[in-house]
Amino acid sequence: MKNILDFIKNNDSKIKNILFQTAMCILFAQVYLIGTTVTLPSIRLTLPAFGLIILSVFIPFKYSIKRIAISAAILLAGAYIALSTKNNNALWIAILLTFSYGVDIKGLMKKMLAVLCIIYFLAMILAMLGIIPDLTREASAVPGVIKHSMGINDANGNHAFYLIIVSLIISLFYQKMKLWHYAVLFIFNIALYKLTICRTAMLIVAIELIGTFILRKFAEKKEFEKVFQYLMLAANIGMVGIIIILIYASINFNWQTPWIIKLNDFLTGRLWLSYDFFTRYPINLFGNYMPDLIGQTAVLDIGYCVLLLQYGAVFLIFYLIMNVMLMHNFRVNKQFGPYVAVMAILLHMCTENLMLIPFYNFTFFWISELLFKDRE
């Protein structure tokens, strides 16, 4: 027994990483498979994965009072929101924020990328072979044109998966990427758009690739450094401004305000749909139980409106503050790949709510580092 304890003590960091990353790979695979049209057996691996996460917490149990207090506050808030809204995403986000600090985040993101790529491309191949369904529907933005899901549950979800893949690649490998890497990712993005007709994700991926390439090429040069720093700072402020405008326009939607109508048309009716929810649900500190969202009997696409109504004002403010801090850190430290990836995910949430699924949105791992880095 003593030998086992000594082994654990001498290899605590390695064991913690193995346990946590194994649990996360199980959860990644389960969630991504649910996002495809593959017919799955009714086996859920959530509890075994959660058990591995809990084990990783106690190896080692060396936490400061400050970290324990912050962790307890986050977990209690997540549990309260999950219970009151009947949405477990809030609790899983709290678990990731609390327990992923101290884990090899880069290694975890590489495994996330590997699992997602295997499932995503396998689903697309199986759909092309006719083995699993390719769900189709008419594009609302382009009447008469058919959107293909290519083995994913929805065409928009397909392109969102690709956005996550590109964001992970850029975050992890942008310093090693050559021009042809950008070209291949860009060409695939355009080809995918021909199938999914998902304008938002296609444009975000294109901007993400071009933006990263330009920053990598010029922003580190002394003669351009200050200019790009100011441009990125302006982008940070602009991103927060866009989010505030979207929420304001959703709450105060009316057919007599020209700029709101134009914005609603650009977002293919998403503001009006959000306004419908704001008329039926109050804005609370810790969210609302929204049965029509859970049952998918109504659509609320704008991610920030979902955060405000379902998760609550406290969660929305926390999420925005942490992302502003992330963007600031990546900007001043010239980590251009992660910076652009955060911006891409924030932009995507302006029109879709998929990034609220904690196993899609890898920025929660970075937020965990921000929360606990100086609080050991």
C-alpha positions in Angstrom: 0.0 0.0 0.0 2.8 2.3 0.9 4.5 1.7 -2.5 1.3 2.6 -4.3 0.9 5.8 -2.3 4.5 6.7 -3.0 4.0 6.0 -6.7 1.0 8.3 -6.8 2.8 11.0 -4.8 5.8 10.9 -7.2 3.7 10.8 -10.3 0.7 12.9 -9.2 0.7 15.4 -12.1 1.0 12.6 -14.7 -1.8 10.6 -13.1 -4.0 13.6 -12.8 -3.5 14.3 -16.5 -4.2 10.8 -17.6 -7.4 10.5 -15.5 -8.8 13.9 -16.5 -7.9 13.6 -20.2 -9.3 10.1 -20.4 -12.6 11.4 -19.0 -12.7 14.3 -21.4 -12.0 12.1 -24.4 -14.9 9.8 -23.4 -17.2 12.9 -23.1 -15.9 14.4 -26.3 -16.7 11.2 -28.2 -20.1 10.9 -26.7 -21.2 14.5 -27.3 -19.8 14.6 -30.9 -21.4 11.3 -31.8 -24.8 12.6 -30.5 -24.2 15.5 -32.9 -24.2 13.1 -35.8 -26.9 11.1 -37.5 -25.3 7.8 -36.3 -27.8 5.6 -34.4 -26.3 5.1 -31.0 -27.1 2.5 -28.4 -28.7 3.9 -25.2 -25.4 3.7 -23.3 -24.3 6.8 -21.6 -20.7 7.1 -20.3 -21.2 10.4 -18.4 -21.1 8.8 -14.9 -17.9 6.8 -15.4 -16.2 9.9 -17.0 -17.4 12.1 -14.1 -15.9 9.5 -11.7 -12.5 9.8 -13.4 -12.7 13.6 -13.1 -13.5 13.4 -9.4 -10.5 11.0 -9.0 -8.2 13.5 -10.8 -9.3 16.2 -8.4 -7.9 14.3 -5.4 -4.5 13.6 -7.1 -3.0 15.7 -5.6 -5.3 17.5 -3.2 -3.1 20.6 -2.8 -5.4 23.6 -3.1 -5.2 27.0 -1.4 -8.2 28.3 0.6 -8.7 30.9 -2.1 -8.9 28.3 -4.9 -11.3 26.1 -2.8 -13.5 29.2 -2.2 -13.7 30.2 -5.9 -14.2 26.6 -6.9 -17.1 26.1 -4.4 -18.7 29.4 -5.6 -18.5 28.3 -9.3 -19.8 24.8 -8.6 -22.7 26.0 -6.4 -23.7 28.6 -9.0 -23.5 26.0 -11.8 -25.5 23.4 -9.8 -28.1 26.0 -8.9 -28.5 27.1 -12.5 -28.7 23.5 -13.7 -31.3 22.6 -11.2 -33.5 25.7 -11.7 -33.3 25.7 -15.5 -33.2 21.8 -15.9 -30.2 22.3 -18.2 -27.0 20.4 -17.2 -24.7 22.5 -19.5 -24.3 25.1 -16.8 -23.1 22.4 -14.3 -20.7 20.9 -16.8 -19.3 24.4 -17.6 -18.7 24.9 -13.8 -17.0 21.5 -13.6 -14.7 22.3 -16.5 -13.8 25.7 -15.1 -13.1 24.3 -11.7 -11.3 21.0 -12.4 -9.4 21.6 -15.7 -6.8 23.9 -14.1 -3.5 22.1 -13.6 -4.1 19.8 -16.5 -2.0 19.9 -19.7 -4.5 22.1 -21.6 -2.5 22.0 -24.9 -2.4 18.2 -24.7 -6.1 18.1 -23.9 -6.9 20.4 -26.9 -4.9 18.1 -29.2 -7.0 15.1 -28.1 -10.2 17.1 -28.5 -9.1 17.9 -32.1 -8.2 14.3 -32.8 -11.5 12.9 -31.5 -13.6 15.6 -33.3 -11.7 15.1 -36.6 -12.2 11.3 -36.5 -15.9 11.5 -35.8 -16.6 14.5 -38.1 -14.8 13.1 -41.2 -16.0 9.6 -40.6 -19.6 10.8 -40.4 -19.2 12.8 -43.6 -17.8 9.7 -45.4 -20.6 7.5 -44.1 -23.2 10.0 -45.3 -21.6 10.2 -48.8 -21.8 6.4 -49.0 -25.4 6.5 -47.9 -24.8 4.5 -44.7 -26.1 7.2 -42.4 -28.6 9.9 -43.3 -27.7 13.2 -44.9 -30.4 15.5 -43.5 -31.6 18.2 -46.0 -33.7 21.3 -45.8 -34.2 24.5 -47.7 -31.9 27.4 -46.9 -33.9 30.3 -45.3 -31.3 32.8 -46.5 -31.3 31.4 -50.1 -34.8 30.1 -51.0 -34.8 27.1 -53.3 -31.3 26.0 -52.3 -30.9 22.8 -50.3 -28.6 22.6 -47.3 -26.9 19.2 -46.6 -26.0 18.1 -43.1 -23.6 15.4 -44.4 -24.0 13.0 -41.5 -24.3 15.7 -38.8 -27.6 16.5 -37.2 -27.9 19.8 -39.0 -26.1 21.7 -41.8 -25.3 24.6 -39.6 -24.0 22.1 -37.0 -21.7 20.6 -39.7 -20.1 23.9 -40.4 -19.9 24.7 -36.7 -17.9 21.5 -36.2 -15.5 22.6 -39.0 -15.2 26.0 -37.3 -14.2 24.3 -34.1 -11.6 22.2 -36.0 -10.1 25.2 -37.6 -10.0 27.2 -34.4 -8.3 24.3 -32.6 -5.7 24.0 -35.4 -5.0 27.7 -35.4 -4.8 27.8 -31.6 -2.3 24.9 -31.4 -0.2 25.2 -34.6 -0.5 28.7 -36.0 3.3 29.3 -35.4 4.2 26.3 -37.5 1.5 26.8 -40.3 2.7 27.5 -43.8 0.7 29.2 -46.6 -0.5 25.9 -48.1 -2.0 24.9 -44.7 -4.1 28.1 -44.8 -5.0 27.4 -48.4 -6.2 23.8 -47.8 -8.3 24.9 -44.8 -9.7 27.8 -46.8 -10.6 25.7 -49.9 -12.3 23.1 -47.8 -14.3 25.8 -46.1 -15.6 27.1 -49.4 -16.3 23.6 -50.7 -18.2 22.8 -47.5 -20.3 26.0 -47.8 -21.6 24.6 -51.2 -23.1 21.8 -49.2 -24.1 23.4 -45.9 -25.1 26.9 -47.3 -24.1 28.1 -43.8 -23.0 31.7 -44.5 -22.1 32.7 -40.9 -19.7 29.9 -40.1 -18.2 30.0 -43.6 -17.4 33.8 -43.3 -16.1 33.4 -39.7 -13.7 30.6 -40.8 -12.5 32.6 -43.8 -11.9 35.7 -41.6 -10.2 33.5 -39.0 -7.8 32.1 -41.5 -7.0 35.4 -43.2 -6.8 37.2 -39.9 -4.4 34.7 -38.4 -2.2 34.7 -41.5 -1.9 38.5 -41.6 -1.2 38.7 -37.8 1.4 36.0 -38.0 3.0 37.6 -41.1 3.1 41.3 -40.0 2.0 41.9 -36.4 5.4 40.7 -35.0 7.3 43.1 -37.1 8.4 46.2 -35.2 7.2 48.7 -37.8 3.6 47.2 -37.6 3.5 46.1 -34.0 1.7 49.2 -32.5 -0.7 49.4 -35.4 -1.9 45.8 -35.0 -2.1 46.1 -31.2 -4.4 49.1 -31.6 -6.4 47.2 -34.2 -6.8 44.2 -31.9 -7.8 46.5 -29.1 -10.4 48.1 -31.3 -11.6 44.6 -32.3 -12.0 43.7 -28.6 -14.1 46.8 -27.9 -16.1 46.2 -31.2 -16.9 42.6 -30.2 -18.3 43.7 -26.8 -20.3 46.5 -28.7 -21.8 44.0 -31.1 -22.9 41.7 -28.3 -24.5 44.7 -26.4 -26.3 45.8 -29.6 -27.6 42.3 -30.3 -29.0 42.0 -26.8 -30.5 45.5 -26.9 -32.1 45.0 -30.3 -33.5 41.6 -29.2 -35.1 43.1 -26.0 -36.4 46.3 -27.7 -37.3 44.8 -31.1 -40.0 46.7 -33.0 -41.0 47.0 -36.7 -40.7 50.8 -36.7 -37.0 51.0 -36.0 -35.2 50.9 -39.4 -31.7 49.8 -38.1 -33.2 47.0 -36.1 -35.2 45.7 -39.1 -32.1 45.8 -41.3 -30.1 43.9 -38.6 -33.0 41.4 -38.2 -33.0 40.8 -42.0 -29.2 40.3 -42.0 -29.6 37.8 -39.2 -32.5 36.0 -41.1 -35.1 36.8 -38.5 -33.1 35.9 -35.4 -33.8 39.2 -33.5 -37.5 38.8 -33.9 -37.3 35.2 -32.6 -35.2 36.4 -29.6 -37.7 39.2 -28.9 -40.5 36.6 -28.7 -38.6 34.8 -25.9 -37.9 38.1 -24.1 -41.7 38.8 -24.0 -42.4 35.4 -22.4 -39.5 35.1 -19.9 -38.0 37.6 -17.4 -34.4 38.4 -17.1 -33.2 36.8 -13.9 -29.8 36.7 -12.1 -29.6 32.9 -12.4 -31.8 32.1 -15.5 -35.1 30.5 -16.3 -36.6 27.1 -16.9 -37.4 27.2 -20.6 -39.3 24.1 -21.6 -39.9 25.2 -25.2 -36.1 25.4 -25.6 -35.4 22.0 -24.1 -38.1 20.4 -26.3 -37.0 22.4 -29.3 -40.5 23.6 -29.9 -39.2 27.1 -30.5 -35.9 28.6 -31.8 -33.5 30.9 -29.9 -30.4 31.0 -32.0 -28.4 34.0 -30.6 -26.1 32.6 -28.0 -25.9 35.7 -25.8 -29.7 35.8 -25.6 -29.7 32.2 -24.5 -27.0 33.0 -21.9 -29.1 35.9 -20.5 -32.5 34.2 -20.4 -31.6 30.6 -19.7 -28.4 30.9 -17.7 -29.0 34.3 -16.2 -27.5 37.8 -16.1 -24.7 36.7 -13.6 -23.5 34.0 -16.0 -23.6 36.3 -19.0 -21.6 39.0 -17.3 -19.1 36.5 -16.0 -18.7 34.9 -19.5 -18.2 38.3 -21.2 -15.7 39.5 -18.5 -13.6 36.4 -18.8 -13.5 36.5 -22.6 -12.5 40.2 -22.5 -9.6 39.2 -20.2 -8.7 36.3 -22.5 -8.6 38.5 -25.6 -6.5 41.1 -23.7 -4.0 38.4 -22.5 -3.6 36.9 -25.9 -3.3 40.4 -27.5 -0.6 41.7 -25.2 1.3 38.3 -25.3 1.1 38.2 -29.1 -0.6 34.8 -29.0 -2.4 35.5 -32.3 -3.8 32.0 -33.0 -5.7 31.8 -29.6 -6.7 35.4 -29.9 -8.4 34.9 -33.3 -9.9 31.6 -32.1 -11.6 33.4 -29.2 -12.9 36.1 -31.5 -14.2 33.4 -33.9 -16.2 31.6 -31.2 -17.6 34.9 -29.8 -18.7 35.9 -33.3 -20.3 32.6 -34.0 -22.4 33.0 -30.8 -23.9 36.1 -32.3 -26.0 33.9 -34.6 -25.9 30.4 -33.1 -26.0 28.8 -29.6 -24.0 25.7 -30.3 -20.9 27.0 -28.5 -22.8 27.0 -25.2 -22.3 23.2 -25.3 -19.2 23.0 -23.0 -17.5 20.2 -25.0 -17.6 22.3 -28.1 -16.3 25.5 -26.6 -12.6 24.8 -25.6 -12.1 28.4 -24.4 -13.5 27.3 -21.1 -10.1 25.6 -20.5 -8.3 28.9 -21.0 -10.8 30.7 -18.7 -10.0 28.1 -16.0 -6.3 29.0 -16.3 -7.3 32.7 -15.9 -9.4 32.0 -12.9 -6.8 30.0 -10.9 -3.4 30.9 -12.3 -2.4 33.2 -9.4 -4.6 31.7 -6.8 -2.8 28.5 -5.8 
